[in-house]
Amino acid sequence: MQPAPLSIRGLVKIHPGPVCALRGVDLDIPEGMFGLLGPNGAGKSTFMNIVAAILEPTAGRVILDGVDIVAEPRHMRSRLGYLPQDFGFYPDLSGRAMLEFILQMKGVNGPRGRRVLADELLERVNLSAAAGRKVGGYSGGMRQRLGLAQAIAGNPRVLIVDEPTAGLDPEERQRFHRLLAEMSPGRVVLLSTHIVDDVSTLCPRLAVIRSGQVVADTTPSTARRAVDGLIHEGFVADAAMPDFAKRHRVLSAVLDEGRNNRVRVFVPVDRAAPEGFSPVAGTLEDAYLVLMRCAPSEVPAALSRSAETTTVGGAA
């Protein structure tokens, strides 16, 4: 079997304090879209900064196409496109001028010049019609597309995108999803997010990180199947919710028409469902919340490990 183009082994990062941000992370990341799910503070940003050769790990290796980029960070930097969560633009510059400036700063040029390359990139992200408009007048989705244009300049081998759809409306999210999917063939695209739907839509494979450890390395369909038959749904009055939550593994509670809560619970195989609750099909969000909120002993084995490899790293 061909080795994964991006391989992470024994990755540990200890910040002063000491605070252990990563605890022995092992991952094999294939070409195409790969999702990294986890709450704030789980270690996602630290992981991405190490992969991007911005931050040096305390221990471990990050191997891109056979080269350890911890030892040779330039190998990654020359092959990386990066779209951070908050990309700073000059609001008074046009989209074209902003992109040309970024290309100049990155030292990226095209065979027909930087202006032509900028126009080609703007066309690729569907911003040609807005190329002459000031960036300050762009919508959130347009700014993200401009950020993606700079990230793919130079045809990077690895593309890292951090929370790319946060704050976008549904239509802009769908447009951005399609663009990301178009950019993924032939390169490694690492999507870091806490928005489960982004991963479910885009990524054939994903990892879930919690407290600096990878607790799942799986596919969306495998994760859904792992919780099928274990998710139940019913209604609970608002006043009864605090007591109910003490007795059951509540995954979500949403007000229904402003009155009762529509509640989803995880019911381990050795327990009975709450009275009046019915089984429902599991979702990737259900699986993710089970990993976040339940004790490791309760998590289904098919969810907590890959079908091929054990993915939970040892503590540092």
VMD Tcl script that draws the C-alpha trace (Angstrom):
set ca {
  {0.00 0.00 0.00}
  {1.26 3.48 -0.93}
  {2.32 5.59 2.07}
  {0.15 8.63 2.82}
  {1.62 11.85 1.40}
  {1.37 13.51 4.82}
  {2.26 11.36 7.82}
  {2.40 12.48 11.46}
  {4.08 10.35 14.10}
  {4.36 10.84 17.86}
  {3.59 14.56 17.72}
  {3.92 16.25 21.12}
  {3.82 19.93 21.97}
  {4.33 21.23 25.50}
  {3.89 24.97 26.04}
  {5.42 26.81 29.02}
  {3.44 26.26 32.17}
  {3.74 23.40 31.39}
  {0.67 22.87 29.17}
  {0.58 19.77 26.97}
  {-1.26 20.86 23.82}
  {-0.61 17.66 21.83}
  {-0.12 14.21 23.33}
  {1.48 11.80 20.88}
  {-0.63 12.39 17.77}
  {-0.37 9.81 14.97}
  {-2.19 10.43 11.68}
  {-1.89 9.46 8.03}
  {-3.49 12.08 5.79}
  {-4.26 11.12 2.17}
  {-4.71 13.36 -0.85}
  {-8.03 15.16 -1.04}
  {-10.11 16.69 1.73}
  {-9.33 15.61 5.30}
  {-11.34 17.00 8.20}
  {-9.96 17.83 11.64}
  {-12.80 18.24 14.13}
  {-12.52 19.40 17.72}
  {-13.66 22.06 20.19}
  {-11.73 25.22 20.98}
  {-8.66 24.37 23.03}
  {-8.46 20.79 21.77}
  {-5.11 21.33 20.04}
  {-6.26 21.90 16.44}
  {-4.47 25.22 15.99}
  {-1.26 23.88 17.52}
  {-1.45 20.85 15.23}
  {-1.97 22.98 12.12}
  {0.82 25.40 13.02}
  {3.23 22.49 13.38}
  {2.12 20.94 10.08}
  {2.52 24.35 8.43}
  {6.10 24.56 9.79}
  {5.20 27.69 11.75}
  {5.67 26.05 15.16}
  {8.28 23.51 16.21}
  {7.04 20.45 18.11}
  {8.48 19.23 21.38}
  {8.75 15.77 19.86}
  {7.59 13.85 16.82}
  {7.82 13.90 13.03}
  {5.76 15.43 10.21}
  {6.63 13.76 6.91}
  {5.51 15.25 3.59}
  {6.22 13.06 0.56}
  {9.07 11.34 2.38}
  {10.69 14.49 3.84}
  {10.56 15.29 7.57}
  {9.52 18.94 7.61}
  {10.41 19.30 11.29}
  {14.03 18.89 10.23}
  {13.54 20.67 6.89}
  {10.73 23.24 7.33}
  {11.45 24.91 3.97}
  {10.17 21.78 2.25}
  {6.70 22.49 3.62}
  {6.79 26.28 3.38}
  {7.51 26.18 -0.35}
  {4.60 23.78 -0.90}
  {1.98 25.28 1.42}
  {-1.16 27.30 0.89}
  {-2.76 28.62 4.08}
  {-6.13 30.26 4.70}
  {-6.32 31.26 8.38}
  {-9.62 31.92 10.12}
  {-9.10 35.70 10.12}
  {-7.25 36.85 7.03}
  {-6.39 40.55 7.11}
  {-7.17 42.60 4.01}
  {-6.72 46.31 3.26}
  {-10.33 47.47 2.85}
  {-9.51 50.37 0.51}
  {-7.76 48.17 -2.06}
  {-9.66 46.48 -4.85}
  {-9.82 42.70 -4.89}
  {-7.37 42.61 -7.79}
  {-4.92 45.05 -6.18}
  {-5.11 43.18 -2.85}
  {-4.36 39.86 -4.50}
  {-1.50 41.32 -6.56}
  {0.01 42.74 -3.37}
  {-0.22 39.36 -1.60}
  {1.32 37.59 -4.61}
  {4.20 40.08 -4.56}
  {4.72 39.52 -0.82}
  {4.74 35.75 -1.36}
  {7.12 36.02 -4.32}
  {4.66 34.31 -6.64}
  {4.53 35.28 -10.31}
  {3.00 33.82 -13.43}
  {4.39 33.19 -16.93}
  {2.40 36.19 -18.22}
  {2.96 38.40 -15.20}
  {1.47 38.95 -11.78}
  {-1.58 40.92 -13.00}
  {-2.66 38.12 -15.35}
  {-2.09 35.52 -12.61}
  {-4.22 37.56 -10.19}
  {-7.03 37.75 -12.75}
  {-6.80 33.99 -13.37}
  {-7.03 33.27 -9.65}
  {-9.98 35.65 -9.23}
  {-11.78 33.89 -12.07}
  {-11.11 30.53 -10.46}
  {-12.84 31.62 -7.24}
  {-15.67 33.39 -9.09}
  {-14.62 36.94 -8.20}
  {-13.85 38.32 -11.67}
  {-16.94 40.52 -11.66}
  {-15.88 42.04 -8.31}
  {-12.15 42.38 -9.12}
  {-12.32 46.18 -9.27}
  {-14.45 46.66 -6.16}
  {-12.93 47.63 -2.82}
  {-12.44 44.68 -0.48}
  {-14.15 46.65 2.29}
  {-17.41 46.21 0.39}
  {-17.05 42.45 -0.01}
  {-19.37 40.06 1.80}
  {-17.92 37.49 4.20}
  {-18.11 34.81 1.54}
  {-16.35 37.00 -1.03}
  {-13.53 37.69 1.42}
  {-13.12 33.98 2.06}
  {-12.97 33.33 -1.68}
  {-10.31 36.04 -2.01}
  {-8.42 34.36 0.82}
  {-8.68 31.04 -0.99}
  {-7.33 32.66 -4.17}
  {-4.13 33.70 -2.38}
  {-3.85 30.32 -0.68}
  {-3.86 28.37 -3.97}
  {-1.39 30.73 -5.69}
  {1.66 28.76 -6.75}
  {-0.29 25.47 -6.90}
  {0.56 24.28 -3.34}
  {0.94 20.60 -2.52}
  {-0.72 21.15 0.89}
  {-3.66 23.48 1.51}
  {-4.67 24.25 5.12}
  {-7.98 26.01 5.76}
  {-8.99 27.04 9.28}
  {-12.71 27.49 10.08}
  {-13.38 28.71 6.51}
  {-17.18 28.92 6.72}
  {-17.57 30.50 10.16}
  {-19.98 33.41 9.88}
  {-21.07 32.67 6.31}
  {-24.74 32.47 5.36}
  {-26.04 29.15 3.95}
  {-25.73 30.19 0.29}
  {-22.15 31.42 0.74}
  {-21.25 28.25 2.64}
  {-22.50 26.09 -0.22}
  {-20.54 28.14 -2.75}
  {-17.39 27.85 -0.66}
  {-17.92 24.10 -0.23}
  {-17.95 23.66 -4.01}
  {-14.78 25.71 -4.43}
  {-12.92 23.69 -1.81}
  {-14.05 20.44 -3.43}
  {-12.75 21.69 -6.78}
  {-9.34 22.52 -5.25}
  {-8.79 19.14 -3.58}
  {-7.76 16.74 -6.40}
  {-4.01 16.17 -6.51}
  {-3.24 17.89 -3.21}
  {-3.66 17.41 0.53}
  {-6.39 19.70 1.89}
  {-6.59 19.88 5.67}
  {-9.87 21.39 6.87}
  {-9.84 22.36 10.54}
  {-13.23 23.26 11.96}
  {-15.78 22.78 14.73}
  {-18.64 22.83 12.17}
  {-19.53 19.16 11.73}
  {-21.65 19.77 8.63}
  {-18.61 21.11 6.73}
  {-16.75 17.86 7.33}
  {-19.79 15.70 6.56}
  {-20.25 17.51 3.24}
  {-16.63 17.71 2.09}
  {-14.39 15.10 3.68}
  {-14.19 11.38 2.86}
  {-12.03 10.98 5.97}
  {-11.71 12.84 9.27}
  {-10.04 12.84 12.65}
  {-11.48 14.07 15.94}
  {-9.11 15.65 18.43}
  {-9.87 16.08 22.12}
  {-7.51 17.35 24.84}
  {-4.51 17.01 22.54}
  {-5.23 13.43 21.49}
  {-6.78 11.94 18.38}
  {-9.81 10.04 19.64}
  {-11.17 8.98 16.25}
  {-9.76 8.49 12.74}
  {-12.65 7.44 10.56}
  {-15.07 8.26 7.74}
  {-18.41 10.09 8.06}
  {-20.35 6.97 7.07}
  {-18.46 4.74 9.52}
  {-19.02 7.24 12.32}
  {-22.75 7.39 11.59}
  {-23.06 3.61 11.54}
  {-21.20 3.37 14.86}
  {-23.99 5.24 16.68}
  {-26.96 3.83 14.75}
  {-29.46 2.35 17.19}
  {-27.91 4.26 20.09}
  {-29.47 7.68 19.43}
  {-32.99 8.40 20.68}
  {-35.13 11.50 20.39}
  {-38.05 12.86 22.38}
  {-39.52 15.93 24.03}
  {-38.71 17.30 27.48}
  {-40.29 20.33 29.16}
  {-37.91 23.21 29.77}
  {-38.37 23.06 33.53}
  {-37.51 19.36 33.57}
  {-34.30 19.66 31.53}
  {-31.79 20.15 34.39}
  {-32.88 16.95 36.14}
  {-33.18 15.05 32.86}
  {-29.63 16.02 31.85}
  {-28.28 14.61 35.13}
  {-29.74 11.17 34.35}
  {-29.13 10.87 30.60}
  {-26.38 11.51 28.03}
  {-27.93 14.55 26.31}
  {-26.35 15.33 22.93}
  {-28.58 18.24 21.92}
  {-31.68 20.08 23.13}
  {-33.48 22.49 20.79}
  {-36.61 24.44 21.62}
  {-39.55 23.28 19.51}
  {-41.92 26.15 18.68}
  {-40.71 27.95 21.81}
  {-42.14 25.37 24.22}
  {-40.73 21.89 24.84}
  {-37.20 20.82 24.01}
  {-36.59 18.35 21.20}
  {-33.85 16.29 22.82}
  {-31.40 13.77 21.37}
  {-29.71 11.37 23.79}
  {-27.05 8.71 23.51}
  {-28.15 5.42 25.06}
  {-25.34 2.87 25.61}
  {-26.24 -0.73 24.80}
  {-26.52 -1.67 28.50}
  {-29.06 1.04 29.32}
  {-32.72 1.73 28.57}
  {-33.93 4.72 26.61}
  {-35.89 7.44 28.47}
  {-39.62 6.88 28.53}
  {-41.32 8.30 25.43}
  {-38.09 8.47 23.41}
  {-37.76 6.72 20.03}
  {-34.65 5.57 18.13}
  {-33.52 7.80 15.25}
  {-30.81 7.53 12.59}
  {-27.40 8.61 13.84}
  {-25.61 11.59 12.28}
  {-21.97 12.62 12.18}
  {-22.81 15.35 14.68}
  {-24.22 12.71 17.04}
  {-21.02 10.69 16.73}
  {-18.88 13.76 17.34}
  {-20.87 14.73 20.44}
  {-20.63 11.18 21.80}
  {-16.84 11.47 21.54}
  {-16.88 14.87 23.25}
  {-19.37 14.21 26.06}
  {-19.22 10.54 26.96}
  {-16.72 8.55 28.98}
  {-14.26 6.58 26.83}
  {-15.71 3.32 28.19}
  {-19.13 4.26 26.76}
  {-17.94 5.18 23.25}
  {-18.65 2.43 20.68}
  {-15.42 0.68 19.65}
  {-16.18 1.22 15.95}
  {-16.19 4.97 16.58}
  {-13.18 5.34 18.86}
  {-10.72 3.70 16.49}
  {-10.16 3.34 12.78}
  {-11.02 0.09 11.07}
  {-7.34 -0.20 10.10}
  {-5.26 1.43 12.84}
  {-5.40 2.46 16.47}
  {-5.35 6.25 16.57}
  {-5.30 7.36 20.17}
  {-1.82 8.60 21.00}
  {-0.12 8.04 24.33}
  {0.07 10.86 26.85}
  {3.23 12.90 26.92}
}
mol new
graphics top color blue
foreach p $ca { graphics top sphere $p radius 0.5 }
foreach p [lrange $ca 0 end-1] q [lrange $ca 1 end] { graphics top cylinder $p $q radius 0.2 }
display resetview
